[in-house]
């Protein structure tokens, strides 16, 4: 689990759940090159991802569905109800 430092009040907060260090590194590099994007954290397993969701409150979640420990669907099921996105279309 990593907590990148780049921060801005107006930045779009992105969290990454990926158990491949190579892929996580590439995605991190891409996000770092984009203006007004903040990587709030990287989790490599289901348990850490669920905790990090509550701790960092990302606006965007990039989620690997097949993790070595758990899976992406477990992350979604474990996403704390009080921080789930609201229905924006109603």
Secondary structure, 3 states (H helix, E strand, C coil): CECCCCCCCCCEEEEEECCCHHHHHHHHHHHHHCCCEEEEEEECCHHHHHHHHHHHCCCEEEECCECCCCEHHHHHHHCCHHHCCCCCCC
